Amino acid sequence: MNRRDTAGFTIGIEEEYLLVDPQTGALADEPSEDILSECAAGVDASVGLVVPEFLRAQVEVGTAICNSISEVRSKLAKLRHSVADAARKHELATIAASTHPFAEWSDLLHTDKERYNVLAEDMQAVARRLLICGMHVHVGVDDDDLRVDLLNQVSYFLPHLLALGTSSPFWRGEKTGLMCYRLSVFDELPRTGLPSRFESYGEYLRHVQVLVDAGVIEDASKIWWDIRPHTRFPTLEMRIADICTRLDDGITIAALYACVISMLIRLRRSNQRWRNYANMLLDENRWRAQRYGFDEGLIDFGRGRIVPYPELLEELLDLLRPDAERLDCVAEIEHARDIIRRGTSAHRQIAIYDDALEGGASKDEALKAVVDWLVEETVKGL
């Protein structure tokens, strides 16, 4: 395989941000609708889109289709900058974190849009608690059956990706003890978690149709697994990750995901595949990543024991090197080592909070210090 042959490779990223008052750190519960229109006017369609999310205090961006990791980074940086600039004009700021350190979900209003109105009505308090933000990574896979075959295999690696990007250690002003509390909130919705396994794309469609015919869902967009075949696009959409406060950390996770997809396709061409493990086992690693991030390791099912995450990462980097070279993203995946050395956003948030308390700050002041850091870090390096 030609190491530079990336014909047909496509990738895109969606991110969700929270709008906050930089003076108080509180969420902007009713931000001006002009922010979205100004963002949309300032972003060319070739870069991506800026759209409302479930809560009025949220903004979602999505890159246009990209053909390289460097291109997706460039477009995502422009989108982040556009949203931050528009918010600043309205005396607000953006934060890239999967939960707000102290906001109360019961105080917030959802966006008045048909899809979100239906969601709020169907899910009631479960939907109203969705004060969470995520990062979704789309990698193009044109072949329908291949997309489902990859769906069955990729689940093994999802906890490894989650552990590298945790950013939701706080909930309603409390340290949760979890590095990723976002999944605890999201998992209250139906049709979440690790995906089911299917023998073919046709089998997947038949299962979806059962729910559609029963009137439970309108289409497969109401299936919110950690990874899923996208409803409208020929992509495999990874959804497990928290949004990374630092842009480059998110790009690392996206690059690793793309390389995993490339590696599995490479194995398939040699009549090999990654071993499938029961969700019962994979869920244990999912929980470990949610609870500890990368601090306490993950289970290596081949060895039958917990292995320190840095050791697992080095094994993964070696495994993915041919794919990273082909996709020209060696530096991006190796940035994972830097994340391990300094910690994720969750590590930094907890350290800032604890340091502020030890320095004599009140709990409210310590939480505000966390928001201040998130505001600064969200736009660093753009």
C-alpha positions as CSV (number, residue, x, y, z in Angstrom):
1,M,0.0,0.0,0.0
2,N,1.3,3.4,-0.9
3,R,1.8,5.2,2.4
4,R,0.5,8.5,0.9
5,D,-2.5,6.9,-0.9
6,T,-5.3,8.5,1.0
7,A,-7.8,8.5,-1.9
8,G,-11.3,8.1,-0.6
9,F,-10.4,9.0,3.0
10,T,-12.9,11.5,4.5
11,I,-13.3,12.8,8.1
12,G,-15.4,15.4,9.8
13,I,-15.9,16.5,13.4
14,E,-18.9,17.9,15.3
15,E,-18.4,19.8,18.6
16,E,-20.8,21.3,21.1
17,Y,-19.9,24.3,23.2
18,L,-21.5,26.1,26.2
19,L,-22.0,29.8,26.3
20,V,-21.2,31.5,29.7
21,D,-21.1,34.9,31.3
22,P,-17.3,35.5,31.7
23,Q,-18.0,37.7,34.7
24,T,-19.9,35.2,36.8
25,G,-19.0,31.9,35.0
26,A,-22.7,31.1,34.9
27,L,-24.4,29.7,31.8
28,A,-26.1,32.1,29.5
29,D,-29.6,30.7,29.9
30,E,-31.1,33.0,27.2
31,P,-28.3,34.1,24.9
32,S,-29.1,36.3,21.9
33,E,-30.1,34.4,18.8
34,D,-27.9,36.9,16.9
35,I,-24.9,34.8,18.0
36,L,-25.9,31.9,15.8
37,S,-26.8,34.1,12.8
38,E,-23.5,36.0,13.1
39,C,-21.6,32.8,13.3
40,A,-23.4,31.4,10.2
41,A,-22.8,34.6,8.3
42,G,-19.1,34.5,9.2
43,V,-18.4,30.9,8.3
44,D,-18.2,29.8,4.7
45,A,-20.0,26.5,3.9
46,S,-16.7,25.0,2.7
47,V,-15.5,25.3,6.4
48,G,-18.6,24.0,8.1
49,L,-21.9,24.8,9.9
50,V,-22.9,26.4,13.1
51,V,-26.3,25.3,14.4
52,P,-28.3,25.4,17.7
53,E,-28.3,22.5,20.1
54,F,-30.8,21.1,22.6
55,L,-30.3,23.8,25.2
56,R,-30.3,27.5,24.4
57,A,-26.9,27.8,26.1
58,Q,-25.4,25.4,23.6
59,V,-23.9,25.9,20.2
60,E,-23.0,23.0,17.8
61,V,-20.4,23.2,15.0
62,G,-19.6,20.7,12.3
63,T,-16.8,20.8,9.8
64,A,-17.4,20.3,6.1
65,I,-16.1,17.0,4.7
66,C,-12.3,16.9,5.0
67,N,-9.7,14.7,3.3
68,S,-7.0,14.8,5.9
69,I,-6.4,15.3,9.6
70,S,-4.6,18.6,9.0
71,E,-7.6,19.9,7.0
72,V,-10.1,19.0,9.7
73,R,-8.0,20.7,12.3
74,S,-7.8,23.9,10.3
75,K,-11.6,24.0,9.7
76,L,-12.4,23.2,13.3
77,A,-10.1,25.9,14.5
78,K,-12.0,28.4,12.3
79,L,-15.3,27.2,13.7
80,R,-14.2,27.5,17.3
81,H,-12.8,31.0,16.6
82,S,-16.0,32.1,14.9
83,V,-18.2,31.0,17.8
84,A,-15.9,32.5,20.4
85,D,-15.7,35.8,18.5
86,A,-19.5,36.1,18.0
87,A,-20.1,35.3,21.7
88,R,-17.5,37.9,22.8
89,K,-19.4,40.6,20.8
90,H,-22.4,39.8,23.1
91,E,-20.3,39.9,26.2
92,L,-20.2,36.1,26.5
93,A,-17.6,33.4,26.2
94,T,-17.5,29.8,25.1
95,I,-16.2,26.7,26.9
96,A,-15.4,23.3,25.5
97,A,-16.3,21.0,28.3
98,S,-18.7,18.2,28.5
99,T,-20.4,19.5,31.7
100,H,-20.5,22.9,33.3
101,P,-18.8,22.9,36.7
102,F,-21.8,24.3,38.6
103,A,-24.9,24.9,36.4
104,E,-28.3,23.6,37.4
105,W,-30.1,21.8,34.5
106,S,-33.5,22.6,36.0
107,D,-32.9,26.3,35.5
108,L,-32.3,26.1,31.7
109,L,-34.6,26.2,28.7
110,H,-34.3,24.0,25.6
111,T,-34.2,25.3,22.1
112,D,-37.7,25.9,20.5
113,K,-37.2,23.6,17.5
114,E,-39.4,20.7,16.5
115,R,-36.8,18.0,17.0
116,Y,-35.9,19.3,20.4
117,N,-39.5,19.9,21.4
118,V,-40.4,16.3,20.5
119,L,-37.3,15.0,22.5
120,A,-38.3,17.1,25.5
121,E,-41.8,15.7,25.4
122,D,-40.8,12.1,24.9
123,M,-38.0,11.9,27.4
124,Q,-39.3,14.4,30.0
125,A,-36.8,15.0,32.9
126,V,-34.3,12.6,31.3
127,A,-34.0,15.0,28.3
128,R,-34.1,18.1,30.5
129,R,-31.0,16.9,32.3
130,L,-29.0,16.9,29.1
131,L,-26.7,19.7,30.1
132,I,-23.8,17.9,28.4
133,C,-21.6,18.4,25.4
134,G,-19.8,15.9,23.2
135,M,-17.5,15.5,20.2
136,H,-18.5,13.3,17.3
137,V,-16.1,12.1,14.7
138,H,-17.2,10.9,11.3
139,V,-15.0,8.7,9.1
140,G,-16.3,7.8,5.7
141,V,-16.9,4.2,4.9
142,D,-18.8,3.8,1.6
143,D,-19.5,0.1,1.7
144,D,-22.6,-0.6,3.9
145,D,-21.7,-4.1,5.0
146,L,-18.1,-3.0,5.7
147,R,-19.4,-0.2,7.9
148,V,-21.4,-2.6,10.0
149,D,-18.5,-5.1,10.2
150,L,-16.3,-2.2,11.5
151,L,-19.1,-1.2,13.9
152,N,-18.8,-4.7,15.4
153,Q,-15.0,-4.4,15.9
154,V,-14.4,-0.8,16.8
155,S,-16.2,-1.0,20.1
156,Y,-13.1,-2.6,21.7
157,F,-11.2,0.7,21.2
158,L,-13.8,3.1,22.4
159,P,-12.8,3.1,26.1
160,H,-9.2,3.8,25.0
161,L,-10.4,6.9,23.2
162,L,-12.7,8.1,26.0
163,A,-9.9,7.9,28.6
164,L,-7.8,10.3,26.6
165,G,-10.3,13.1,26.4
166,T,-12.3,13.3,29.6
167,S,-13.7,16.8,30.5
168,S,-16.7,16.3,32.7
169,P,-15.6,15.7,36.4
170,F,-18.2,18.2,37.9
171,W,-22.0,18.2,38.0
172,R,-24.1,20.8,39.7
173,G,-21.2,22.2,41.7
174,E,-20.0,18.9,43.0
175,K,-16.9,16.9,42.2
176,T,-18.4,13.6,41.0
177,G,-15.4,11.3,41.5
178,L,-15.7,10.4,37.8
179,M,-13.5,11.8,35.1
180,C,-16.4,11.6,32.6
181,Y,-19.8,12.2,34.3
182,R,-21.3,13.1,30.9
183,L,-22.0,9.4,30.1
184,S,-23.8,8.9,33.4
185,V,-26.3,11.6,32.2
186,F,-26.5,10.4,28.6
187,D,-26.9,6.8,29.5
188,E,-30.3,7.6,31.0
189,L,-31.6,7.9,27.5
190,P,-32.8,4.8,25.7
191,R,-30.8,3.3,22.8
192,T,-27.4,4.5,24.2
193,G,-24.2,2.7,25.2
194,L,-22.3,0.2,23.2
195,P,-23.9,-0.9,19.9
196,S,-25.5,-4.2,19.3
197,R,-23.8,-6.6,16.8
198,F,-25.1,-7.3,13.4
199,E,-24.1,-9.8,10.7
200,S,-24.9,-7.4,7.9
201,Y,-26.1,-3.9,7.0
202,G,-29.4,-5.5,6.0
203,E,-29.8,-7.1,9.5
204,Y,-29.1,-3.7,11.0
205,L,-31.8,-2.0,8.9
206,R,-34.3,-4.7,9.7
207,H,-33.9,-4.1,13.4
208,V,-34.2,-0.3,13.0
209,Q,-37.4,-0.9,10.9
210,V,-39.0,-2.8,13.8
211,L,-38.7,0.3,16.0
212,V,-39.9,2.5,13.1
213,D,-42.9,0.4,12.3
214,A,-43.8,0.2,16.0
215,G,-43.8,4.0,16.1
216,V,-41.0,4.2,18.7
217,I,-38.6,6.2,16.5
218,E,-38.9,8.1,13.3
219,D,-35.5,6.9,11.9
220,A,-32.1,5.7,13.0
221,S,-31.1,9.2,14.1
222,K,-32.8,8.4,17.4
223,I,-30.3,5.6,18.1
224,W,-27.6,7.2,20.2
225,W,-25.0,4.5,20.6
226,D,-21.3,5.3,21.4
227,I,-20.7,4.5,17.7
228,R,-23.2,4.2,14.9
229,P,-23.7,4.1,11.2
230,H,-24.9,7.6,10.4
231,T,-28.4,8.0,9.1
232,R,-27.8,10.2,6.2
233,F,-24.1,10.0,5.4
234,P,-21.9,6.9,4.6
235,T,-19.9,7.4,7.7
236,L,-19.2,5.5,11.0
237,E,-19.8,8.1,13.7
238,M,-17.8,7.8,16.9
239,R,-19.8,9.5,19.7
240,I,-18.4,8.2,23.0
241,A,-15.8,11.1,23.5
242,D,-16.2,14.1,25.8
243,I,-15.4,17.3,24.0
244,C,-11.7,18.2,24.6
245,T,-11.0,21.7,26.0
246,R,-7.8,21.9,24.0
247,L,-8.4,21.6,20.2
248,D,-5.2,19.6,19.6
249,D,-6.3,16.9,22.1
250,G,-9.6,16.5,20.2
251,I,-7.7,16.2,17.0
252,T,-5.5,13.5,18.5
253,I,-8.6,11.4,19.5
254,A,-10.0,11.9,16.0
255,A,-6.7,10.9,14.4
256,L,-6.5,7.8,16.6
257,Y,-10.1,6.8,15.7
258,A,-9.4,7.3,11.9
259,C,-6.3,5.2,12.3
260,V,-8.2,2.4,14.1
261,I,-10.7,2.3,11.2
262,S,-7.8,2.2,8.7
263,M,-6.1,-0.6,10.6
264,L,-9.2,-2.7,10.7
265,I,-9.7,-2.3,7.0
266,R,-6.0,-3.2,6.5
267,L,-6.5,-6.4,8.5
268,R,-9.6,-7.3,6.5
269,R,-7.7,-7.1,3.3
270,S,-5.4,-9.8,4.7
271,N,-8.4,-11.9,5.8
272,Q,-7.9,-11.0,9.4
273,R,-10.0,-9.2,11.9
274,W,-10.0,-7.9,15.5
275,R,-11.5,-10.3,17.9
276,N,-15.0,-9.6,19.1
277,Y,-15.7,-9.5,22.8
278,A,-19.0,-9.5,24.5
279,N,-20.4,-6.1,25.6
280,M,-20.4,-7.5,29.1
281,L,-16.6,-7.3,29.0
282,L,-16.3,-4.1,26.9
283,D,-18.6,-2.3,29.3
284,E,-16.1,-2.9,32.1
285,N,-13.5,-0.9,30.2
286,R,-16.0,1.7,29.3
287,W,-16.8,2.1,33.0
288,R,-13.1,2.2,34.0
289,A,-12.5,5.0,31.4
290,Q,-15.5,6.9,32.6
291,R,-14.6,6.5,36.3
292,Y,-10.8,6.8,36.2
293,G,-9.9,8.2,32.8
294,F,-6.4,6.7,32.1
295,D,-5.3,6.7,35.8
296,E,-6.1,3.1,36.7
297,G,-5.6,1.3,33.4
298,L,-7.9,-0.8,31.3
299,I,-8.4,-4.6,31.1
300,D,-6.4,-6.4,28.4
301,F,-8.7,-9.3,27.7
302,G,-6.0,-11.3,25.9
303,R,-3.8,-11.2,29.0
304,G,-6.8,-11.3,31.4
305,R,-5.6,-8.5,33.6
306,I,-5.6,-4.7,34.1
307,V,-2.7,-3.0,32.2
308,P,-1.5,0.5,32.8
309,Y,-2.9,2.9,30.2
310,P,0.5,4.3,29.1
311,E,1.6,0.7,28.2
312,L,-1.6,0.1,26.3
313,L,-1.1,3.4,24.5
314,E,2.4,2.5,23.3
315,E,1.1,-0.8,22.0
316,L,-1.7,1.0,20.2
317,L,0.6,3.6,18.7
318,D,2.9,0.8,17.3
319,L,-0.1,-1.0,15.9
320,L,-1.4,2.1,14.2
321,R,1.9,3.5,12.8
322,P,1.4,2.2,9.2
323,D,-2.0,3.8,9.2
324,A,-0.8,7.1,10.7
325,E,1.9,7.3,8.1
326,R,-0.5,6.6,5.3
327,L,-3.0,9.3,6.7
328,D,-0.1,11.7,7.5
329,C,-1.0,12.1,11.2
330,V,1.9,10.5,13.1
331,A,2.5,13.7,15.1
332,E,-1.2,13.9,15.9
333,I,-1.5,10.4,17.4
334,E,1.8,10.7,19.2
335,H,0.5,13.9,20.9
336,A,-1.4,11.3,23.0
337,R,1.8,10.9,25.0
338,D,1.6,14.6,25.9
339,I,-1.9,14.2,27.1
340,I,-0.8,11.4,29.4
341,R,2.0,13.5,30.8
342,R,0.0,16.6,31.6
343,G,-3.5,15.1,32.0
344,T,-6.8,15.7,30.3
345,S,-9.2,18.6,30.9
346,A,-10.8,16.7,33.7
347,H,-7.4,16.4,35.5
348,R,-6.7,20.1,35.1
349,Q,-10.2,21.1,36.3
350,I,-9.9,19.0,39.4
351,A,-6.4,20.3,40.1
352,I,-7.5,24.0,39.7
353,Y,-10.5,23.4,42.0
354,D,-8.5,21.7,44.7
355,D,-5.7,24.2,44.5
356,A,-8.1,27.1,44.9
357,L,-9.7,25.5,47.9
358,E,-6.3,24.9,49.5
359,G,-5.4,28.5,48.8
360,G,-8.4,29.7,50.9
361,A,-11.0,30.2,48.1
362,S,-14.6,29.4,48.8
363,K,-16.3,26.6,46.9
364,D,-18.0,29.0,44.6
365,E,-14.8,30.9,43.9
366,A,-13.0,27.6,43.2
367,L,-15.7,26.6,40.7
368,K,-15.5,30.0,39.0
369,A,-11.7,29.5,38.7
370,V,-12.4,26.3,36.8
371,V,-14.7,28.1,34.4
372,D,-12.1,30.9,33.9
373,W,-9.5,28.2,32.9
374,L,-12.0,26.6,30.5
375,V,-12.7,29.9,28.8
376,E,-9.0,30.5,28.3
377,E,-8.1,27.0,27.2
378,T,-11.0,26.7,24.7
379,V,-9.5,29.3,22.4
380,K,-5.8,28.7,23.0
381,G,-3.8,28.0,19.9
382,L,-6.6,28.9,17.5
